[in-house]
């Protein structure tokens, strides 16, 4: 990682991880926006791009609900040590 993740980025990673664990699939961008209290899908896209660049999550292009928290992301939110 080039920089430490911000509080908001960690909040996003935790949200994706918990949602996926609870439901068996990742949240949509619209659901992420609603849960984060953000009106703009562009803002969520920017936030997701930031956590992708930091290696905290990945997404398969052109595939719905493909957000996945990486091992580095799980470490960052304290799920694994």
N, CA, C and O atoms as a GROMACS GRO file, in nm:
protein
  324
    1UNK      N    1   0.084  -0.119   0.000
    1UNK     CA    2   0.000   0.000   0.000
    1UNK      C    3   0.088   0.124   0.000
    1UNK      O    4   0.188   0.131   0.071
    2UNK      N    5   0.048   0.221  -0.080
    2UNK     CA    6   0.126   0.344  -0.085
    2UNK      C    7   0.096   0.434   0.034
    2UNK      O    8   0.184   0.508   0.078
    3UNK      N    9  -0.025   0.431   0.087
    3UNK     CA   10  -0.063   0.511   0.204
    3UNK      C   11  -0.157   0.430   0.291
    3UNK      O   12  -0.222   0.336   0.246
    4UNK      N   13  -0.163   0.468   0.415
    4UNK     CA   14  -0.257   0.403   0.505
    4UNK      C   15  -0.400   0.440   0.464
    4UNK      O   16  -0.425   0.552   0.420
    5UNK      N   17  -0.493   0.346   0.478
    5UNK     CA   18  -0.632   0.378   0.444
    5UNK      C   19  -0.692   0.476   0.544
    5UNK      O   20  -0.657   0.478   0.662
    6UNK      N   21  -0.783   0.558   0.494
    6UNK     CA   22  -0.853   0.653   0.580
    6UNK      C   23  -0.960   0.580   0.661
    6UNK      O   24  -0.994   0.465   0.632
    7UNK      N   25  -1.013   0.647   0.761
    7UNK     CA   26  -1.122   0.591   0.842
    7UNK      C   27  -1.240   0.553   0.753
    7UNK      O   28  -1.297   0.445   0.767
    8UNK      N   29  -1.275   0.641   0.661
    8UNK     CA   30  -1.390   0.618   0.572
    8UNK      C   31  -1.366   0.499   0.480
    8UNK      O   32  -1.457   0.421   0.453
    9UNK      N   33  -1.242   0.483   0.431
    9UNK     CA   34  -1.209   0.369   0.347
    9UNK      C   35  -1.219   0.238   0.426
    9UNK      O   36  -1.268   0.138   0.374
   10UNK      N   37  -1.173   0.239   0.549
   10UNK     CA   38  -1.184   0.120   0.634
   10UNK      C   39  -1.331   0.090   0.664
   10UNK      O   40  -1.371  -0.027   0.670
   11UNK      N   41  -1.411   0.194   0.681
   11UNK     CA   42  -1.554   0.177   0.703
   11UNK      C   43  -1.618   0.108   0.581
   11UNK      O   44  -1.703   0.020   0.597
   12UNK      N   45  -1.577   0.148   0.462
   12UNK     CA   46  -1.627   0.088   0.339
   12UNK      C   47  -1.585  -0.058   0.328
   12UNK      O   48  -1.667  -0.144   0.293
   13UNK      N   49  -1.459  -0.088   0.357
   13UNK     CA   50  -1.411  -0.226   0.351
   13UNK      C   51  -1.488  -0.313   0.451
   13UNK      O   52  -1.530  -0.424   0.418
   14UNK      N   53  -1.506  -0.262   0.571
   14UNK     CA   54  -1.580  -0.335   0.675
   14UNK      C   55  -1.725  -0.359   0.632
   14UNK      O   56  -1.779  -0.468   0.653
   15UNK      N   57  -1.787  -0.259   0.572
   15UNK     CA   58  -1.924  -0.271   0.523
   15UNK      C   59  -1.934  -0.382   0.418
   15UNK      O   60  -2.024  -0.466   0.426
   16UNK      N   61  -1.843  -0.383   0.321
   16UNK     CA   62  -1.843  -0.484   0.215
   16UNK      C   63  -1.822  -0.623   0.276
   16UNK      O   64  -1.893  -0.718   0.242
   17UNK      N   65  -1.726  -0.634   0.366
   17UNK     CA   66  -1.695  -0.763   0.428
   17UNK      C   67  -1.816  -0.816   0.505
   17UNK      O   68  -1.856  -0.931   0.487
   18UNK      N   69  -1.874  -0.733   0.591
   18UNK     CA   70  -1.988  -0.776   0.674
   18UNK      C   71  -2.110  -0.810   0.590
   18UNK      O   72  -2.179  -0.909   0.617
   19UNK      N   73  -2.139  -0.730   0.489
   19UNK     CA   74  -2.254  -0.754   0.402
   19UNK      C   75  -2.237  -0.887   0.331
   19UNK      O   76  -2.330  -0.967   0.325
   20UNK      N   77  -2.119  -0.911   0.276
   20UNK     CA   78  -2.092  -1.034   0.202
   20UNK      C   79  -2.100  -1.155   0.294
   20UNK      O   80  -2.157  -1.258   0.256
   21UNK      N   81  -2.046  -1.143   0.412
   21UNK     CA   82  -2.051  -1.254   0.507
   21UNK      C   83  -2.195  -1.285   0.548
   21UNK      O   84  -2.232  -1.402   0.560
   22UNK      N   85  -2.274  -1.182   0.568
   22UNK     CA   86  -2.413  -1.197   0.613
   22UNK      C   87  -2.504  -1.251   0.501
   22UNK      O   88  -2.592  -1.332   0.526
   23UNK      N   89  -2.482  -1.204   0.377
   23UNK     CA   90  -2.575  -1.235   0.267
   23UNK      C   91  -2.523  -1.340   0.168
   23UNK      O   92  -2.602  -1.394   0.090
   24UNK      N   93  -2.394  -1.367   0.169
   24UNK     CA   94  -2.339  -1.464   0.074
   24UNK      C   95  -2.304  -1.405  -0.061
   24UNK      O   96  -2.258  -1.476  -0.150
   25UNK      N   97  -2.325  -1.277  -0.077
   25UNK     CA   98  -2.288  -1.205  -0.200
   25UNK      C   99  -2.260  -1.061  -0.164
   25UNK      O  100  -2.302  -1.012  -0.060
   26UNK      N  101  -2.187  -0.993  -0.251
   26UNK     CA  102  -2.144  -0.856  -0.225
   26UNK      C  103  -2.258  -0.757  -0.249
   26UNK      O  104  -2.350  -0.785  -0.325
   27UNK      N  105  -2.250  -0.640  -0.185
   27UNK     CA  106  -2.352  -0.536  -0.209
   27UNK      C  107  -2.332  -0.472  -0.345
   27UNK      O  108  -2.221  -0.470  -0.399
   28UNK      N  109  -2.441  -0.418  -0.401
   28UNK     CA  110  -2.431  -0.341  -0.525
   28UNK      C  111  -2.377  -0.202  -0.490
   28UNK      O  112  -2.375  -0.163  -0.374
   29UNK      N  113  -2.334  -0.129  -0.590
   29UNK     CA  114  -2.285   0.008  -0.566
   29UNK      C  115  -2.396   0.095  -0.506
   29UNK      O  116  -2.370   0.177  -0.418
   30UNK      N  117  -2.518   0.077  -0.553
   30UNK     CA  118  -2.630   0.155  -0.502
   30UNK      C  119  -2.654   0.123  -0.354
   30UNK      O  120  -2.680   0.213  -0.275
   31UNK      N  121  -2.645  -0.005  -0.317
   31UNK     CA  122  -2.661  -0.043  -0.176
   31UNK      C  123  -2.548   0.014  -0.091
   31UNK      O  124  -2.571   0.060   0.021
   32UNK      N  125  -2.426   0.011  -0.145
   32UNK     CA  126  -2.312   0.068  -0.073
   32UNK      C  127  -2.336   0.217  -0.049
   32UNK      O  128  -2.314   0.267   0.061
   33UNK      N  129  -2.382   0.287  -0.153
   33UNK     CA  130  -2.409   0.431  -0.140
   33UNK      C  131  -2.512   0.457  -0.030
   33UNK      O  132  -2.494   0.546   0.053
   34UNK      N  133  -2.620   0.379  -0.030
   34UNK     CA  134  -2.725   0.397   0.071
   34UNK      C  135  -2.671   0.370   0.211
   34UNK      O  136  -2.697   0.447   0.303
   35UNK      N  137  -2.596   0.261   0.228
   35UNK     CA  138  -2.546   0.226   0.361
   35UNK      C  139  -2.440   0.324   0.411
   35UNK      O  140  -2.425   0.343   0.531
   36UNK      N  141  -2.365   0.385   0.318
   36UNK     CA  142  -2.263   0.482   0.356
   36UNK      C  143  -2.321   0.623   0.371
   36UNK      O  144  -2.252   0.714   0.415
   37UNK      N  145  -2.448   0.641   0.333
   37UNK     CA  146  -2.512   0.771   0.344
   37UNK      C  147  -2.462   0.870   0.239
   37UNK      O  148  -2.453   0.990   0.264
   38UNK      N  149  -2.430   0.817   0.120
   38UNK     CA  150  -2.379   0.899   0.011
   38UNK      C  151  -2.482   0.900  -0.102
   38UNK      O  152  -2.530   0.794  -0.141
   39UNK      N  153  -2.515   1.017  -0.154
   39UNK     CA  154  -2.616   1.028  -0.258
   39UNK      C  155  -2.561   0.997  -0.397
   39UNK      O  156  -2.636   0.954  -0.485
   40UNK      N  157  -2.432   1.019  -0.418
   40UNK     CA  158  -2.373   1.008  -0.550
   40UNK      C  159  -2.306   0.872  -0.574
   40UNK      O  160  -2.219   0.831  -0.496
   41UNK      N  161  -2.346   0.804  -0.680
   41UNK     CA  162  -2.278   0.679  -0.716
   41UNK      C  163  -2.136   0.706  -0.763
   41UNK      O  164  -2.048   0.620  -0.750
   42UNK      N  165  -2.111   0.826  -0.818
   42UNK     CA  166  -1.975   0.862  -0.858
   42UNK      C  167  -1.883   0.870  -0.736
   42UNK      O  168  -1.766   0.832  -0.744
   43UNK      N  169  -1.935   0.920  -0.626
   43UNK     CA  170  -1.855   0.928  -0.503
   43UNK      C  171  -1.819   0.787  -0.456
   43UNK      O  172  -1.706   0.764  -0.412
   44UNK      N  173  -1.913   0.694  -0.464
   44UNK     CA  174  -1.886   0.556  -0.424
   44UNK      C  175  -1.784   0.493  -0.518
   44UNK      O  176  -1.695   0.421  -0.473
   45UNK      N  177  -1.795   0.520  -0.646
   45UNK     CA  178  -1.698   0.469  -0.742
   45UNK      C  179  -1.558   0.519  -0.709
   45UNK      O  180  -1.462   0.443  -0.715
   46UNK      N  181  -1.546   0.646  -0.674
   46UNK     CA  182  -1.417   0.702  -0.635
   46UNK      C  183  -1.363   0.635  -0.509
   46UNK      O  184  -1.245   0.604  -0.500
   47UNK      N  185  -1.452   0.613  -0.411
   47UNK     CA  186  -1.410   0.547  -0.287
   47UNK      C  187  -1.366   0.403  -0.315
   47UNK      O  188  -1.266   0.358  -0.260
   48UNK      N  189  -1.440   0.333  -0.399
   48UNK     CA  190  -1.404   0.195  -0.434
   48UNK      C  191  -1.270   0.192  -0.507
   48UNK      O  192  -1.187   0.106  -0.480
   49UNK      N  193  -1.249   0.284  -0.600
   49UNK     CA  194  -1.122   0.289  -0.672
   49UNK      C  195  -1.005   0.311  -0.577
   49UNK      O  196  -0.897   0.256  -0.597
   50UNK      N  197  -1.027   0.391  -0.474
   50UNK     CA  198  -0.921   0.417  -0.375
   50UNK      C  199  -0.886   0.290  -0.299
   50UNK      O  200  -0.768   0.263  -0.275
   51UNK      N  201  -0.987   0.211  -0.259
   51UNK     CA  202  -0.954   0.088  -0.185
   51UNK      C  203  -0.899  -0.020  -0.278
   51UNK      O  204  -0.823  -0.106  -0.233
   52UNK      N  205  -0.935  -0.016  -0.407
   52UNK     CA  206  -0.874  -0.109  -0.503
   52UNK      C  207  -0.725  -0.078  -0.516
   52UNK      O  208  -0.641  -0.168  -0.512
   53UNK      N  209  -0.692   0.052  -0.531
   53UNK     CA  210  -0.551   0.092  -0.547
   53UNK      C  211  -0.467   0.056  -0.425
   53UNK      O  212  -0.348   0.028  -0.438
   54UNK      N  213  -0.529   0.057  -0.308
   54UNK     CA  214  -0.456   0.023  -0.185
   54UNK      C  215  -0.455  -0.128  -0.160
   54UNK      O  216  -0.398  -0.174  -0.061
   55UNK      N  217  -0.517  -0.204  -0.249
   55UNK     CA  218  -0.515  -0.348  -0.238
   55UNK      C  219  -0.607  -0.405  -0.131
   55UNK      O  220  -0.589  -0.518  -0.088
   56UNK      N  221  -0.706  -0.326  -0.088
   56UNK     CA  222  -0.796  -0.371   0.017
   56UNK      C  223  -0.916  -0.449  -0.035
   56UNK      O  224  -0.980  -0.522   0.039
   57UNK      N  225  -0.945  -0.432  -0.163
   57UNK     CA  226  -1.058  -0.501  -0.225
   57UNK      C  227  -1.031  -0.514  -0.375
   57UNK      O  228  -0.947  -0.444  -0.431
   58UNK      N  229  -1.105  -0.604  -0.437
   58UNK     CA  230  -1.097  -0.623  -0.582
   58UNK      C  231  -1.239  -0.636  -0.636
   58UNK      O  232  -1.334  -0.662  -0.562
   59UNK      N  233  -1.251  -0.618  -0.766
   59UNK     CA  234  -1.379  -0.633  -0.833
   59UNK      C  235  -1.354  -0.688  -0.973
   59UNK      O  236  -1.260  -0.646  -1.041
   60UNK      N  237  -1.438  -0.781  -1.015
   60UNK     CA  238  -1.427  -0.835  -1.150
   60UNK      C  239  -1.502  -0.742  -1.244
   60UNK      O  240  -1.621  -0.717  -1.224
   61UNK      N  241  -1.435  -0.690  -1.348
   61UNK     CA  242  -1.503  -0.600  -1.441
   61UNK      C  243  -1.622  -0.666  -1.510
   61UNK      O  244  -1.619  -0.785  -1.539
   62UNK      N  245  -1.725  -0.588  -1.536
   62UNK     CA  246  -1.844  -0.632  -1.609
   62UNK      C  247  -1.916  -0.749  -1.542
   62UNK      O  248  -1.978  -0.831  -1.610
   63UNK      N  249  -1.908  -0.755  -1.412
   63UNK     CA  250  -1.976  -0.861  -1.338
   63UNK      C  251  -2.046  -0.798  -1.217
   63UNK      O  252  -1.984  -0.724  -1.140
   64UNK      N  253  -2.173  -0.826  -1.201
   64UNK     CA  254  -2.250  -0.769  -1.091
   64UNK      C  255  -2.208  -0.829  -0.958
   64UNK      O  256  -2.174  -0.947  -0.950
   65UNK      N  257  -2.209  -0.747  -0.855
   65UNK     CA  258  -2.184  -0.790  -0.717
   65UNK      C  259  -2.054  -0.869  -0.703
   65UNK      O  260  -2.050  -0.973  -0.638
   66UNK      N  261  -1.949  -0.818  -0.764
   66UNK     CA  262  -1.820  -0.890  -0.762
   66UNK      C  263  -1.719  -0.828  -0.666
   66UNK      O  264  -1.601  -0.862  -0.672
   67UNK      N  265  -1.764  -0.738  -0.579
   67UNK     CA  266  -1.672  -0.680  -0.481
   67UNK      C  267  -1.624  -0.789  -0.387
   67UNK      O  268  -1.702  -0.872  -0.341
   68UNK      N  269  -1.495  -0.788  -0.359
   68UNK     CA  270  -1.440  -0.888  -0.269
   68UNK      C  271  -1.328  -0.824  -0.187
   68UNK      O  272  -1.238  -0.761  -0.242
   69UNK      N  273  -1.334  -0.840  -0.057
   69UNK     CA  274  -1.231  -0.787   0.032
   69UNK      C  275  -1.112  -0.881   0.026
   69UNK      O  276  -1.126  -1.002   0.042
   70UNK      N  277  -0.994  -0.825   0.003
   70UNK     CA  278  -0.872  -0.905  -0.006
   70UNK      C  279  -0.822  -0.942   0.134
   70UNK      O  280  -0.874  -0.894   0.235
   71UNK      N  281  -0.720  -1.026   0.137
   71UNK     CA  282  -0.658  -1.061   0.265
   71UNK      C  283  -0.601  -0.936   0.332
   71UNK      O  284  -0.612  -0.921   0.454
   72UNK      N  285  -0.541  -0.846   0.254
   72UNK     CA  286  -0.489  -0.720   0.309
   72UNK      C  287  -0.602  -0.636   0.367
   72UNK      O  288  -0.586  -0.572   0.471
   73UNK      N  289  -0.717  -0.637   0.301
   73UNK     CA  290  -0.833  -0.565   0.352
   73UNK      C  291  -0.884  -0.624   0.482
   73UNK      O  292  -0.923  -0.552   0.574
   74UNK      N  293  -0.882  -0.756   0.490
   74UNK     CA  294  -0.927  -0.824   0.612
   74UNK      C  295  -0.831  -0.793   0.728
   74UNK      O  296  -0.874  -0.776   0.842
   75UNK      N  297  -0.703  -0.786   0.697
   75UNK     CA  298  -0.605  -0.748   0.801
   75UNK      C  299  -0.630  -0.604   0.847
   75UNK      O  300  -0.625  -0.574   0.967
   76UNK      N  301  -0.657  -0.516   0.752
   76UNK     CA  302  -0.676  -0.374   0.783
   76UNK      C  303  -0.796  -0.352   0.876
   76UNK      O  304  -0.794  -0.261   0.959
   77UNK      N  305  -0.901  -0.434   0.861
   77UNK     CA  306  -1.018  -0.416   0.948
   77UNK      C  307  -1.014  -0.509   1.069
   77UNK      O  308  -1.108  -0.510   1.150
   78UNK      N  309  -0.906  -0.586   1.083
   78UNK     CA  310  -0.887  -0.666   1.201
   78UNK      C  311  -0.956  -0.801   1.203
   78UNK      O  312  -0.970  -0.862   1.308
   79UNK      N  313  -1.001  -0.848   1.086
   79UNK     CA  314  -1.067  -0.978   1.080
   79UNK      C  315  -0.965  -1.090   1.093
   79UNK      O  316  -0.990  -1.191   1.160
   80UNK      N  317  -0.850  -1.073   1.029
   80UNK     CA  318  -0.740  -1.169   1.045
   80UNK      C  319  -0.616  -1.095   1.091
   80UNK      O  320  -0.599  -0.976   1.063
   81UNK      N  321  -0.532  -1.166   1.160
   81UNK     CA  322  -0.411  -1.103   1.216
   81UNK      C  323  -0.291  -1.138   1.134
   81UNK      O  324  -0.180  -1.094   1.165
   0.00000   0.00000   0.00000
